[in-house]
Amino acid sequence: MDIKIAEFSLSAPMVSMCPKDTKPEYAFIGRSNVGKSSLINMLTNNKKLAKTSATPGKTLLINHFIINKEWYLVDLPGYGYAKRSKKEIAKLDQMIRGYILQREQLVNVFVLVDSRLEPQKIDLEFIEWLGQSSIPFAIVFTKADKLSTSKLNQSIEGYKKKLLETWEELPPIFLTSVEKKQGRDEVLNYIEQINRELKD
């Protein structure tokens, strides 16, 4: 897929305020500081599209970006950011889950996972919830360039093993590196493939 146009559409504090549009939506989510904004900017070839920040947990709204006037890339708030009050965390959680469960245009959720870390309880619980809610999703491992090839393979295999304790089959898995633009074509081709199937 060739991205010619990537534009910010709107930021919504709740699902009812998302775009009144029927175009397919692909949501990106992960723990705070997983590299979500950088990945979105890499995918769209636009360094300024999603605001990257040294402070984790900056995304507090449901951000819609219209791609090639054909589909939406949705930047969801990160989960698991410790420096928030319980009330704020609950509110964000409600907003995220409300969007994922209620948004009919949502086609797929890309769950971002830091490839350098062991399987984190919060990620596994979120993945489990998506499965129980029958939400199609894929796992995107970020920061793949930060590990040697053998360490990376070890890390991914460990993750798959952990998932297979509760899953009969694994979701699509992508390895990405913003620095090397690794995984860009694979993720975009996957989206393009789904878009084609939706049109048939």
C-alpha positions in Angstrom: 0.0 0.0 0.0 1.2 3.4 -0.9 0.1 6.1 1.5 -0.3 9.3 -0.4 -2.4 11.3 2.0 -2.5 11.0 5.8 -4.4 13.8 7.6 -5.6 14.4 11.1 -9.4 14.1 11.3 -10.5 14.6 14.9 -9.9 13.8 18.5 -12.9 12.5 20.5 -13.3 12.1 24.2 -15.9 9.4 23.7 -17.1 6.9 21.0 -20.3 8.9 20.3 -18.2 11.8 19.1 -16.1 9.8 16.6 -16.4 10.6 12.9 -19.9 10.1 11.4 -18.5 7.9 8.6 -18.6 4.3 7.5 -15.0 3.9 6.4 -13.1 1.0 8.0 -11.0 1.9 11.1 -7.8 0.3 12.4 -7.0 1.1 16.0 -3.5 1.1 17.5 -3.0 0.6 21.2 -0.4 -0.5 23.7 1.1 0.3 27.1 2.4 3.8 27.6 5.8 4.3 26.1 5.6 1.3 23.7 6.4 3.6 20.8 2.9 4.0 19.4 3.2 7.5 18.0 6.5 6.8 16.4 5.1 3.7 14.8 2.1 5.6 13.4 4.4 8.2 12.0 6.6 5.6 10.4 3.6 3.8 8.8 2.3 7.0 7.4 5.7 8.4 6.4 4.8 11.6 8.3 7.0 12.4 11.3 4.5 15.0 12.6 1.2 13.1 12.3 1.0 11.6 15.8 2.5 13.7 18.5 5.5 11.8 20.0 6.5 12.7 23.5 9.2 11.9 26.1 6.4 11.8 28.6 4.4 8.5 28.5 0.7 8.6 28.4 0.2 11.8 26.4 -2.7 10.4 24.2 -5.9 11.0 26.2 -8.4 11.1 23.4 -9.5 8.8 20.5 -7.5 10.3 17.6 -8.6 9.7 14.1 -6.4 10.1 11.0 -7.8 9.6 7.5 -5.5 7.7 5.2 -5.8 8.0 1.4 -9.4 9.2 2.0 -10.2 5.5 2.3 -9.7 4.3 5.8 -9.0 5.6 9.3 -6.0 5.0 11.5 -7.1 5.4 15.1 -4.6 6.2 17.8 -6.0 5.1 21.2 -4.7 6.1 24.6 -2.1 3.9 26.1 -3.0 1.7 29.1 -1.1 1.0 32.3 0.4 4.4 32.9 1.1 4.4 36.6 1.3 8.1 37.3 -2.5 8.7 36.9 -5.1 8.8 39.6 -7.5 5.7 39.8 -10.3 7.9 38.6 -8.4 9.0 35.5 -7.3 5.4 34.7 -10.9 4.2 35.1 -12.1 7.0 32.8 -9.5 6.2 30.1 -10.3 2.5 30.4 -14.0 3.1 29.9 -13.3 5.3 26.8 -11.0 2.7 25.3 -13.4 -0.3 25.9 -16.4 1.8 24.8 -14.7 2.5 21.5 -13.6 -1.1 20.9 -16.9 -2.6 21.8 -19.3 -0.1 20.3 -17.6 1.2 17.2 -19.1 -0.7 14.3 -16.5 0.7 11.8 -13.6 -0.9 13.8 -12.1 -3.7 11.7 -8.9 -4.6 13.6 -7.0 -3.6 16.7 -3.2 -3.6 16.5 -1.9 -4.3 20.0 1.7 -2.9 20.4 4.1 -4.9 22.6 7.7 -4.0 23.4 9.8 -6.8 22.0 12.5 -6.4 24.7 10.2 -7.3 27.6 8.9 -10.5 28.9 5.2 -11.0 28.5 3.6 -8.4 30.7 0.4 -9.2 32.7 -1.4 -6.0 31.6 -0.8 -6.8 27.9 -1.8 -10.5 28.2 -5.0 -9.4 30.1 -5.9 -6.9 27.4 -5.3 -9.5 24.6 -7.4 -12.0 26.5 -10.2 -9.4 26.8 -10.1 -8.8 23.0 -10.4 -12.5 22.4 -13.3 -12.9 24.9 -15.0 -9.9 23.2 -14.5 -11.4 19.7 -12.5 -8.4 18.5 -10.2 -9.2 15.6 -6.6 -8.1 16.5 -3.0 -8.5 15.6 0.1 -8.1 17.7 2.8 -5.7 16.7 6.2 -6.1 18.4 8.0 -2.7 18.5 11.6 -1.7 18.9 12.9 -4.9 17.1 16.2 -3.2 16.3 17.1 -2.9 20.0 17.8 -6.6 20.3 20.1 -8.9 18.4 18.4 -11.3 16.0 18.8 -14.3 18.3 17.5 -12.4 21.3 14.6 -11.1 19.3 13.7 -14.5 18.1 14.0 -15.9 21.6 11.7 -13.1 22.9 9.0 -13.6 20.2 9.0 -17.4 20.6 8.7 -16.9 24.4 5.7 -14.7 23.8 4.0 -17.1 21.4 4.5 -19.9 23.9 2.9 -17.8 26.6 -0.1 -17.0 24.4 -0.5 -20.7 23.4 -1.2 -21.5 27.0 -4.6 -19.9 26.6 -5.1 -19.6 22.8 -5.7 -22.4 20.3 -4.2 -20.3 17.5 -2.1 -17.2 17.4 -3.2 -13.9 15.9 -1.2 -12.3 13.1 2.2 -11.1 14.4 4.3 -8.3 13.0 7.9 -7.3 13.9 8.6 -3.6 13.6 11.4 -1.1 14.0 10.8 2.6 13.5 14.5 3.2 13.0 14.8 0.7 10.2 11.2 1.0 8.9 11.0 -2.7 9.5 7.5 -4.2 9.3 6.0 -1.1 7.5 5.0 -2.9 4.3 3.8 -6.0 6.2 1.4 -4.0 8.4 0.1 -1.8 5.5 -0.3 -4.8 3.2 -2.3 -6.5 5.9 -4.6 -3.5 6.2 -4.9 -3.3 2.4 -5.8 -7.0 2.2 -8.6 -6.5 4.8 -9.9 -3.4 3.0 -10.1 -5.4 -0.3 -12.0 -8.2 1.4 -14.5 -5.7 2.9 -15.2 -4.4 -0.7 -15.8 -7.9 -2.1 
